[in-house]
Amino acid sequence: MQDLTENFSNLPKSPQLTHLGDRGEAQMVDVSGKVATLRQAVAAGQVRMSAATFAAIQAGNAPKGDVLGTARLAGIMAAKQTALLIPLCHPLPLQKVEVQVIPDAELPGYQIRAEVKTKAETGVEMEALTAVSVAALTLYDMAKALEKSMQIESIRLVSKTGGKSGDFINR
Protein backbone atom coordinates (compact mmCIF):
# COMPACT_ATOMS: atom_id res chain seq x y z
CA MET A 1 0.00 0.00 0.00
CA GLN A 2 1.35 3.44 -0.96
CA ASP A 3 2.36 5.81 1.84
CA LEU A 4 -0.34 8.49 1.63
CA THR A 5 1.82 11.02 3.50
CA GLU A 6 3.92 11.39 0.32
CA ASN A 7 0.94 13.15 -1.27
CA PHE A 8 1.15 15.93 1.32
CA SER A 9 4.90 16.57 1.35
CA ASN A 10 4.91 18.87 -1.70
CA LEU A 11 1.82 20.88 -0.81
CA PRO A 12 2.36 24.48 0.26
CA LYS A 13 1.42 25.14 3.86
CA SER A 14 -1.83 27.03 4.09
CA PRO A 15 -1.97 29.90 6.58
CA GLN A 16 -5.52 28.79 7.45
CA LEU A 17 -4.49 25.25 8.39
CA THR A 18 -1.97 25.81 11.16
CA HIS A 19 -2.63 22.42 12.77
CA LEU A 20 -1.24 20.43 9.81
CA GLY A 21 2.36 19.28 9.58
CA ASP A 22 4.46 18.95 6.44
CA ARG A 23 2.92 15.56 5.65
CA GLY A 24 -0.66 16.47 6.50
CA GLU A 25 -0.63 15.05 10.02
CA ALA A 26 -2.36 16.85 12.86
CA GLN A 27 -0.04 18.69 15.22
CA MET A 28 -0.22 21.18 18.05
CA VAL A 29 0.80 24.67 16.92
CA ASP A 30 4.03 25.97 18.49
CA VAL A 31 3.15 29.26 20.20
CA SER A 32 6.37 29.51 22.23
CA GLY A 33 7.67 32.38 20.11
CA LYS A 34 4.53 34.49 20.52
CA VAL A 35 4.07 37.30 23.01
CA ALA A 36 1.28 36.93 25.55
CA THR A 37 -1.41 39.52 24.85
CA LEU A 38 -4.93 40.16 26.10
CA ARG A 39 -7.41 37.92 24.28
CA GLN A 40 -11.18 37.81 24.55
CA ALA A 41 -13.85 35.68 22.88
CA VAL A 42 -17.63 35.69 23.06
CA ALA A 43 -19.76 32.73 21.93
CA ALA A 44 -23.51 32.20 21.89
CA GLY A 45 -26.14 29.55 21.28
CA GLN A 46 -29.69 28.71 22.25
CA VAL A 47 -31.88 25.91 23.53
CA ARG A 48 -35.39 25.85 22.06
CA MET A 49 -38.21 24.07 23.92
CA SER A 50 -41.97 23.99 24.34
CA ALA A 51 -43.72 26.80 26.18
CA ALA A 52 -44.71 24.31 28.91
CA THR A 53 -41.10 23.25 29.53
CA PHE A 54 -39.96 26.87 29.52
CA ALA A 55 -42.66 27.77 32.07
CA ALA A 56 -41.72 24.85 34.33
CA ILE A 57 -38.03 25.83 34.32
CA GLN A 58 -38.88 29.47 34.96
CA ALA A 59 -41.10 28.43 37.89
CA GLY A 60 -38.32 26.24 39.33
CA ASN A 61 -40.33 23.05 38.79
CA ALA A 62 -37.77 20.87 37.00
CA PRO A 63 -37.30 17.42 38.59
CA LYS A 64 -33.49 17.76 38.78
CA GLY A 65 -33.54 21.14 40.52
CA ASP A 66 -31.79 24.38 39.56
CA VAL A 67 -31.56 24.03 35.77
CA LEU A 68 -30.18 27.49 35.00
CA GLY A 69 -27.61 27.69 37.80
CA THR A 70 -26.32 24.21 37.03
CA ALA A 71 -26.05 24.98 33.30
CA ARG A 72 -24.16 28.21 34.03
CA LEU A 73 -21.68 26.48 36.34
CA ALA A 74 -21.21 23.61 33.89
CA GLY A 75 -20.30 26.11 31.17
CA ILE A 76 -17.71 27.77 33.41
CA MET A 77 -16.22 24.42 34.37
CA ALA A 78 -16.13 23.29 30.73
CA ALA A 79 -14.23 26.39 29.60
CA LYS A 80 -11.54 25.54 32.16
CA GLN A 81 -11.28 21.97 30.79
CA THR A 82 -11.26 22.76 27.06
CA ALA A 83 -7.69 21.55 26.47
CA LEU A 84 -8.65 18.14 27.87
CA LEU A 85 -11.63 17.87 25.51
CA ILE A 86 -10.20 19.20 22.23
CA PRO A 87 -6.99 17.36 21.30
CA LEU A 88 -4.87 20.19 19.81
CA CYS A 89 -6.13 23.01 22.02
CA HIS A 90 -3.53 24.66 24.27
CA PRO A 91 -4.15 24.70 28.03
CA LEU A 92 -4.58 28.36 28.97
CA PRO A 93 -4.81 30.35 32.18
CA LEU A 94 -8.25 31.94 32.09
CA GLN A 95 -8.70 35.28 33.81
CA LYS A 96 -12.45 35.50 33.19
CA VAL A 97 -15.21 33.07 32.29
CA GLU A 98 -18.74 34.42 32.40
CA VAL A 99 -21.70 32.34 31.26
CA GLN A 100 -25.20 33.76 31.02
CA VAL A 101 -28.36 31.69 30.54
CA ILE A 102 -30.97 34.21 29.45
CA PRO A 103 -34.71 33.41 29.29
CA ASP A 104 -36.31 34.07 25.90
CA ALA A 105 -40.09 33.63 26.04
CA GLU A 106 -40.43 34.34 22.31
CA LEU A 107 -38.20 31.38 21.39
CA PRO A 108 -39.38 29.82 23.79
CA GLY A 109 -36.18 28.74 25.49
CA TYR A 110 -32.86 30.16 26.56
CA GLN A 111 -30.10 32.16 24.95
CA ILE A 112 -26.66 31.15 26.22
CA ARG A 113 -23.71 33.51 26.07
CA ALA A 114 -20.12 33.00 27.23
CA GLU A 115 -17.30 35.52 27.51
CA VAL A 116 -13.75 34.31 28.14
CA LYS A 117 -10.58 36.38 28.69
CA THR A 118 -6.92 35.54 29.06
CA LYS A 119 -3.49 37.04 28.67
CA ALA A 120 -1.74 34.36 26.64
CA GLU A 121 -0.02 33.43 23.38
CA THR A 122 -3.18 32.09 21.75
CA GLY A 123 -6.88 32.89 21.75
CA VAL A 124 -9.82 31.64 23.78
CA GLU A 125 -12.39 31.03 21.03
CA MET A 126 -12.57 27.31 21.74
CA GLU A 127 -13.03 27.93 25.47
CA ALA A 128 -15.98 30.25 24.81
CA LEU A 129 -17.55 27.80 22.34
CA THR A 130 -17.03 24.91 24.75
CA ALA A 131 -18.65 26.88 27.58
CA VAL A 132 -21.77 27.53 25.49
CA SER A 133 -21.92 23.95 24.22
CA VAL A 134 -21.66 22.33 27.64
CA ALA A 135 -24.06 24.84 29.23
CA ALA A 136 -26.60 23.95 26.52
CA LEU A 137 -26.04 20.21 26.98
CA THR A 138 -26.43 20.59 30.74
CA LEU A 139 -29.65 22.57 30.35
CA TYR A 140 -30.94 19.75 28.13
CA ASP A 141 -29.87 17.11 30.66
CA MET A 142 -31.47 18.95 33.57
CA ALA A 143 -34.79 19.36 31.70
CA LYS A 144 -35.03 16.19 29.60
CA ALA A 145 -37.52 14.66 32.06
CA LEU A 146 -39.87 17.46 31.02
CA GLU A 147 -39.19 17.29 27.27
CA LYS A 148 -36.90 15.23 25.09
CA SER A 149 -37.52 17.20 21.88
CA MET A 150 -35.64 20.34 22.98
CA GLN A 151 -33.23 21.63 20.33
CA ILE A 152 -29.72 22.99 20.84
CA GLU A 153 -29.15 25.54 18.07
CA SER A 154 -26.91 28.18 16.55
CA ILE A 155 -23.74 27.71 18.59
CA ARG A 156 -21.30 30.22 17.13
CA LEU A 157 -18.40 32.56 17.78
CA VAL A 158 -19.82 36.06 18.20
CA SER A 159 -16.54 37.95 18.47
CA LYS A 160 -12.88 37.72 19.34
CA THR A 161 -10.23 40.30 20.06
CA GLY A 162 -6.45 40.18 20.25
CA GLY A 163 -3.81 38.16 18.52
CA LYS A 164 -2.06 38.27 15.16
CA SER A 165 -5.25 37.69 13.16
CA GLY A 166 -6.88 40.74 14.74
CA ASP A 167 -10.43 41.33 15.83
CA PHE A 168 -13.44 39.43 14.49
CA ILE A 169 -17.16 40.17 14.74
CA ASN A 170 -19.61 37.58 13.41
CA ARG A 171 -22.32 39.51 11.59
C-alpha atoms as an extended CHARMM CRD file, in Angstrom:
* protein
*
       171  EXT
         1         1  MET       CA              0.0000000000        0.0000000000        0.0000000000  PROA      1               0.0000000000
         2         2  GLN       CA              1.3470000000        3.4360000000       -0.9610000000  PROA      2               0.0000000000
         3         3  ASP       CA              2.3550000000        5.8080000000        1.8360000000  PROA      3               0.0000000000
         4         4  LEU       CA             -0.3360000000        8.4940000000        1.6300000000  PROA      4               0.0000000000
         5         5  THR       CA              1.8230000000       11.0190000000        3.4970000000  PROA      5               0.0000000000
         6         6  GLU       CA              3.9210000000       11.3930000000        0.3180000000  PROA      6               0.0000000000
         7         7  ASN       CA              0.9400000000       13.1470000000       -1.2720000000  PROA      7               0.0000000000
         8         8  PHE       CA              1.1470000000       15.9320000000        1.3150000000  PROA      8               0.0000000000
         9         9  SER       CA              4.9020000000       16.5720000000        1.3480000000  PROA      9               0.0000000000
        10        10  ASN       CA              4.9100000000       18.8700000000       -1.7040000000  PROA      10              0.0000000000
        11        11  LEU       CA              1.8200000000       20.8760000000       -0.8050000000  PROA      11              0.0000000000
        12        12  PRO       CA              2.3630000000       24.4760000000        0.2650000000  PROA      12              0.0000000000
        13        13  LYS       CA              1.4190000000       25.1410000000        3.8630000000  PROA      13              0.0000000000
        14        14  SER       CA             -1.8290000000       27.0260000000        4.0900000000  PROA      14              0.0000000000
        15        15  PRO       CA             -1.9700000000       29.8980000000        6.5820000000  PROA      15              0.0000000000
        16        16  GLN       CA             -5.5220000000       28.7920000000        7.4510000000  PROA      16              0.0000000000
        17        17  LEU       CA             -4.4930000000       25.2510000000        8.3900000000  PROA      17              0.0000000000
        18        18  THR       CA             -1.9750000000       25.8070000000       11.1620000000  PROA      18              0.0000000000
        19        19  HSD       CA             -2.6310000000       22.4200000000       12.7690000000  PROA      19              0.0000000000
        20        20  LEU       CA             -1.2420000000       20.4300000000        9.8070000000  PROA      20              0.0000000000
        21        21  GLY       CA              2.3620000000       19.2830000000        9.5810000000  PROA      21              0.0000000000
        22        22  ASP       CA              4.4590000000       18.9490000000        6.4360000000  PROA      22              0.0000000000
        23        23  ARG       CA              2.9220000000       15.5590000000        5.6460000000  PROA      23              0.0000000000
        24        24  GLY       CA             -0.6590000000       16.4700000000        6.5010000000  PROA      24              0.0000000000
        25        25  GLU       CA             -0.6280000000       15.0450000000       10.0190000000  PROA      25              0.0000000000
        26        26  ALA       CA             -2.3640000000       16.8480000000       12.8630000000  PROA      26              0.0000000000
        27        27  GLN       CA             -0.0400000000       18.6880000000       15.2200000000  PROA      27              0.0000000000
        28        28  MET       CA             -0.2210000000       21.1770000000       18.0490000000  PROA      28              0.0000000000
        29        29  VAL       CA              0.8020000000       24.6660000000       16.9200000000  PROA      29              0.0000000000
        30        30  ASP       CA              4.0290000000       25.9720000000       18.4880000000  PROA      30              0.0000000000
        31        31  VAL       CA              3.1490000000       29.2580000000       20.1960000000  PROA      31              0.0000000000
        32        32  SER       CA              6.3680000000       29.5070000000       22.2340000000  PROA      32              0.0000000000
        33        33  GLY       CA              7.6700000000       32.3830000000       20.1080000000  PROA      33              0.0000000000
        34        34  LYS       CA              4.5330000000       34.4910000000       20.5160000000  PROA      34              0.0000000000
        35        35  VAL       CA              4.0740000000       37.3010000000       23.0110000000  PROA      35              0.0000000000
        36        36  ALA       CA              1.2820000000       36.9280000000       25.5550000000  PROA      36              0.0000000000
        37        37  THR       CA             -1.4090000000       39.5230000000       24.8530000000  PROA      37              0.0000000000
        38        38  LEU       CA             -4.9280000000       40.1600000000       26.1010000000  PROA      38              0.0000000000
        39        39  ARG       CA             -7.4100000000       37.9160000000       24.2790000000  PROA      39              0.0000000000
        40        40  GLN       CA            -11.1800000000       37.8080000000       24.5480000000  PROA      40              0.0000000000
        41        41  ALA       CA            -13.8480000000       35.6820000000       22.8830000000  PROA      41              0.0000000000
        42        42  VAL       CA            -17.6350000000       35.6860000000       23.0640000000  PROA      42              0.0000000000
        43        43  ALA       CA            -19.7560000000       32.7330000000       21.9290000000  PROA      43              0.0000000000
        44        44  ALA       CA            -23.5060000000       32.1980000000       21.8940000000  PROA      44              0.0000000000
        45        45  GLY       CA            -26.1380000000       29.5550000000       21.2810000000  PROA      45              0.0000000000
        46        46  GLN       CA            -29.6860000000       28.7070000000       22.2460000000  PROA      46              0.0000000000
        47        47  VAL       CA            -31.8820000000       25.9110000000       23.5290000000  PROA      47              0.0000000000
        48        48  ARG       CA            -35.3870000000       25.8460000000       22.0590000000  PROA      48              0.0000000000
        49        49  MET       CA            -38.2110000000       24.0670000000       23.9190000000  PROA      49              0.0000000000
        50        50  SER       CA            -41.9660000000       23.9940000000       24.3350000000  PROA      50              0.0000000000
        51        51  ALA       CA            -43.7240000000       26.7990000000       26.1800000000  PROA      51              0.0000000000
        52        52  ALA       CA            -44.7090000000       24.3150000000       28.9070000000  PROA      52              0.0000000000
        53        53  THR       CA            -41.1000000000       23.2500000000       29.5290000000  PROA      53              0.0000000000
        54        54  PHE       CA            -39.9560000000       26.8720000000       29.5220000000  PROA      54              0.0000000000
        55        55  ALA       CA            -42.6640000000       27.7670000000       32.0730000000  PROA      55              0.0000000000
        56        56  ALA       CA            -41.7150000000       24.8460000000       34.3260000000  PROA      56              0.0000000000
        57        57  ILE       CA            -38.0330000000       25.8280000000       34.3200000000  PROA      57              0.0000000000
        58        58  GLN       CA            -38.8830000000       29.4730000000       34.9590000000  PROA      58              0.0000000000
        59        59  ALA       CA            -41.0950000000       28.4280000000       37.8880000000  PROA      59              0.0000000000
        60        60  GLY       CA            -38.3240000000       26.2380000000       39.3270000000  PROA      60              0.0000000000
        61        61  ASN       CA            -40.3270000000       23.0460000000       38.7940000000  PROA      61              0.0000000000
        62        62  ALA       CA            -37.7670000000       20.8660000000       36.9970000000  PROA      62              0.0000000000
        63        63  PRO       CA            -37.3020000000       17.4200000000       38.5900000000  PROA      63              0.0000000000
        64        64  LYS       CA            -33.4910000000       17.7600000000       38.7830000000  PROA      64              0.0000000000
        65        65  GLY       CA            -33.5380000000       21.1420000000       40.5220000000  PROA      65              0.0000000000
        66        66  ASP       CA            -31.7860000000       24.3770000000       39.5600000000  PROA      66              0.0000000000
        67        67  VAL       CA            -31.5570000000       24.0340000000       35.7730000000  PROA      67              0.0000000000
        68        68  LEU       CA            -30.1830000000       27.4900000000       35.0000000000  PROA      68              0.0000000000
        69        69  GLY       CA            -27.6120000000       27.6860000000       37.7960000000  PROA      69              0.0000000000
        70        70  THR       CA            -26.3220000000       24.2110000000       37.0330000000  PROA      70              0.0000000000
        71        71  ALA       CA            -26.0460000000       24.9780000000       33.3030000000  PROA      71              0.0000000000
        72        72  ARG       CA            -24.1580000000       28.2050000000       34.0270000000  PROA      72              0.0000000000
        73        73  LEU       CA            -21.6770000000       26.4830000000       36.3430000000  PROA      73              0.0000000000
        74        74  ALA       CA            -21.2070000000       23.6050000000       33.8870000000  PROA      74              0.0000000000
        75        75  GLY       CA            -20.3050000000       26.1100000000       31.1700000000  PROA      75              0.0000000000
        76        76  ILE       CA            -17.7100000000       27.7700000000       33.4080000000  PROA      76              0.0000000000
        77        77  MET       CA            -16.2160000000       24.4150000000       34.3740000000  PROA      77              0.0000000000
        78        78  ALA       CA            -16.1300000000       23.2890000000       30.7340000000  PROA      78              0.0000000000
        79        79  ALA       CA            -14.2340000000       26.3890000000       29.6040000000  PROA      79              0.0000000000
        80        80  LYS       CA            -11.5430000000       25.5440000000       32.1630000000  PROA      80              0.0000000000
        81        81  GLN       CA            -11.2790000000       21.9740000000       30.7940000000  PROA      81              0.0000000000
        82        82  THR       CA            -11.2550000000       22.7570000000       27.0630000000  PROA      82              0.0000000000
        83        83  ALA       CA             -7.6880000000       21.5510000000       26.4730000000  PROA      83              0.0000000000
        84        84  LEU       CA             -8.6530000000       18.1360000000       27.8750000000  PROA      84              0.0000000000
        85        85  LEU       CA            -11.6330000000       17.8690000000       25.5130000000  PROA      85              0.0000000000
        86        86  ILE       CA            -10.2020000000       19.2020000000       22.2330000000  PROA      86              0.0000000000
        87        87  PRO       CA             -6.9880000000       17.3600000000       21.2960000000  PROA      87              0.0000000000
        88        88  LEU       CA             -4.8750000000       20.1880000000       19.8130000000  PROA      88              0.0000000000
        89        89  CYS       CA             -6.1320000000       23.0100000000       22.0220000000  PROA      89              0.0000000000
        90        90  HSD       CA             -3.5270000000       24.6640000000       24.2710000000  PROA      90              0.0000000000
        91        91  PRO       CA             -4.1460000000       24.6970000000       28.0340000000  PROA      91              0.0000000000
        92        92  LEU       CA             -4.5820000000       28.3560000000       28.9690000000  PROA      92              0.0000000000
        93        93  PRO       CA             -4.8060000000       30.3450000000       32.1850000000  PROA      93              0.0000000000
        94        94  LEU       CA             -8.2460000000       31.9410000000       32.0870000000  PROA      94              0.0000000000
        95        95  GLN       CA             -8.7040000000       35.2850000000       33.8130000000  PROA      95              0.0000000000
        96        96  LYS       CA            -12.4510000000       35.4970000000       33.1880000000  PROA      96              0.0000000000
        97        97  VAL       CA            -15.2090000000       33.0660000000       32.2910000000  PROA      97              0.0000000000
        98        98  GLU       CA            -18.7440000000       34.4250000000       32.4030000000  PROA      98              0.0000000000
        99        99  VAL       CA            -21.6990000000       32.3400000000       31.2580000000  PROA      99              0.0000000000
       100       100  GLN       CA            -25.2020000000       33.7610000000       31.0170000000  PROA      100             0.0000000000
       101       101  VAL       CA            -28.3570000000       31.6870000000       30.5420000000  PROA      101             0.0000000000
       102       102  ILE       CA            -30.9740000000       34.2070000000       29.4540000000  PROA      102             0.0000000000
       103       103  PRO       CA            -34.7130000000       33.4130000000       29.2950000000  PROA      103             0.0000000000
       104       104  ASP       CA            -36.3060000000       34.0720000000       25.9030000000  PROA      104             0.0000000000
       105       105  ALA       CA            -40.0920000000       33.6330000000       26.0430000000  PROA      105             0.0000000000
       106       106  GLU       CA            -40.4260000000       34.3380000000       22.3110000000  PROA      106             0.0000000000
       107       107  LEU       CA            -38.1970000000       31.3810000000       21.3910000000  PROA      107             0.0000000000
       108       108  PRO       CA            -39.3790000000       29.8200000000       23.7880000000  PROA      108             0.0000000000
       109       109  GLY       CA            -36.1790000000       28.7380000000       25.4920000000  PROA      109             0.0000000000
       110       110  TYR       CA            -32.8570000000       30.1590000000       26.5630000000  PROA      110             0.0000000000
       111       111  GLN       CA            -30.0970000000       32.1640000000       24.9550000000  PROA      111             0.0000000000
       112       112  ILE       CA            -26.6610000000       31.1530000000       26.2250000000  PROA      112             0.0000000000
       113       113  ARG       CA            -23.7050000000       33.5110000000       26.0700000000  PROA      113             0.0000000000
       114       114  ALA       CA            -20.1200000000       32.9990000000       27.2330000000  PROA      114             0.0000000000
       115       115  GLU       CA            -17.2980000000       35.5170000000       27.5130000000  PROA      115             0.0000000000
       116       116  VAL       CA            -13.7510000000       34.3120000000       28.1370000000  PROA      116             0.0000000000
       117       117  LYS       CA            -10.5830000000       36.3830000000       28.6870000000  PROA      117             0.0000000000
       118       118  THR       CA             -6.9230000000       35.5420000000       29.0570000000  PROA      118             0.0000000000
       119       119  LYS       CA             -3.4870000000       37.0420000000       28.6680000000  PROA      119             0.0000000000
       120       120  ALA       CA             -1.7410000000       34.3600000000       26.6400000000  PROA      120             0.0000000000
       121       121  GLU       CA             -0.0210000000       33.4330000000       23.3760000000  PROA      121             0.0000000000
       122       122  THR       CA             -3.1750000000       32.0890000000       21.7450000000  PROA      122             0.0000000000
       123       123  GLY       CA             -6.8820000000       32.8920000000       21.7480000000  PROA      123             0.0000000000
       124       124  VAL       CA             -9.8240000000       31.6390000000       23.7800000000  PROA      124             0.0000000000
       125       125  GLU       CA            -12.3880000000       31.0340000000       21.0280000000  PROA      125             0.0000000000
       126       126  MET       CA            -12.5750000000       27.3050000000       21.7450000000  PROA      126             0.0000000000
       127       127  GLU       CA            -13.0320000000       27.9330000000       25.4660000000  PROA      127             0.0000000000
       128       128  ALA       CA            -15.9820000000       30.2500000000       24.8060000000  PROA      128             0.0000000000
       129       129  LEU       CA            -17.5520000000       27.8000000000       22.3410000000  PROA      129             0.0000000000
       130       130  THR       CA            -17.0310000000       24.9070000000       24.7540000000  PROA      130             0.0000000000
       131       131  ALA       CA            -18.6480000000       26.8770000000       27.5820000000  PROA      131             0.0000000000
       132       132  VAL       CA            -21.7650000000       27.5320000000       25.4920000000  PROA      132             0.0000000000
       133       133  SER       CA            -21.9220000000       23.9490000000       24.2170000000  PROA      133             0.0000000000
       134       134  VAL       CA            -21.6640000000       22.3280000000       27.6410000000  PROA      134             0.0000000000
       135       135  ALA       CA            -24.0580000000       24.8380000000       29.2310000000  PROA      135             0.0000000000
       136       136  ALA       CA            -26.6050000000       23.9500000000       26.5210000000  PROA      136             0.0000000000
       137       137  LEU       CA            -26.0380000000       20.2130000000       26.9800000000  PROA      137             0.0000000000
       138       138  THR       CA            -26.4340000000       20.5870000000       30.7400000000  PROA      138             0.0000000000
       139       139  LEU       CA            -29.6480000000       22.5690000000       30.3490000000  PROA      139             0.0000000000
       140       140  TYR       CA            -30.9380000000       19.7520000000       28.1270000000  PROA      140             0.0000000000
       141       141  ASP       CA            -29.8720000000       17.1100000000       30.6560000000  PROA      141             0.0000000000
       142       142  MET       CA            -31.4740000000       18.9490000000       33.5670000000  PROA      142             0.0000000000
       143       143  ALA       CA            -34.7920000000       19.3620000000       31.7040000000  PROA      143             0.0000000000
       144       144  LYS       CA            -35.0330000000       16.1860000000       29.5990000000  PROA      144             0.0000000000
       145       145  ALA       CA            -37.5230000000       14.6570000000       32.0590000000  PROA      145             0.0000000000
       146       146  LEU       CA            -39.8750000000       17.4650000000       31.0190000000  PROA      146             0.0000000000
       147       147  GLU       CA            -39.1910000000       17.2890000000       27.2720000000  PROA      147             0.0000000000
       148       148  LYS       CA            -36.8980000000       15.2310000000       25.0890000000  PROA      148             0.0000000000
       149       149  SER       CA            -37.5220000000       17.2050000000       21.8760000000  PROA      149             0.0000000000
       150       150  MET       CA            -35.6400000000       20.3370000000       22.9790000000  PROA      150             0.0000000000
       151       151  GLN       CA            -33.2300000000       21.6330000000       20.3290000000  PROA      151             0.0000000000
       152       152  ILE       CA            -29.7190000000       22.9910000000       20.8370000000  PROA      152             0.0000000000
       153       153  GLU       CA            -29.1510000000       25.5430000000       18.0680000000  PROA      153             0.0000000000
       154       154  SER       CA            -26.9100000000       28.1830000000       16.5550000000  PROA      154             0.0000000000
       155       155  ILE       CA            -23.7360000000       27.7100000000       18.5860000000  PROA      155             0.0000000000
       156       156  ARG       CA            -21.3040000000       30.2150000000       17.1310000000  PROA      156             0.0000000000
       157       157  LEU       CA            -18.3960000000       32.5560000000       17.7820000000  PROA      157             0.0000000000
       158       158  VAL       CA            -19.8180000000       36.0550000000       18.2020000000  PROA      158             0.0000000000
       159       159  SER       CA            -16.5370000000       37.9500000000       18.4720000000  PROA      159             0.0000000000
       160       160  LYS       CA            -12.8830000000       37.7220000000       19.3450000000  PROA      160             0.0000000000
       161       161  THR       CA            -10.2250000000       40.3020000000       20.0560000000  PROA      161             0.0000000000
       162       162  GLY       CA             -6.4530000000       40.1780000000       20.2510000000  PROA      162             0.0000000000
       163       163  GLY       CA             -3.8120000000       38.1570000000       18.5160000000  PROA      163             0.0000000000
       164       164  LYS       CA             -2.0650000000       38.2680000000       15.1610000000  PROA      164             0.0000000000
       165       165  SER       CA             -5.2470000000       37.6860000000       13.1550000000  PROA      165             0.0000000000
       166       166  GLY       CA             -6.8760000000       40.7450000000       14.7380000000  PROA      166             0.0000000000
       167       167  ASP       CA            -10.4270000000       41.3310000000       15.8270000000  PROA      167             0.0000000000
       168       168  PHE       CA            -13.4380000000       39.4330000000       14.4920000000  PROA      168             0.0000000000
       169       169  ILE       CA            -17.1570000000       40.1660000000       14.7450000000  PROA      169             0.0000000000
       170       170  ASN       CA            -19.6100000000       37.5800000000       13.4060000000  PROA      170             0.0000000000
       171       171  ARG       CA            -22.3180000000       39.5080000000       11.5850000000  PROA      171             0.0000000000
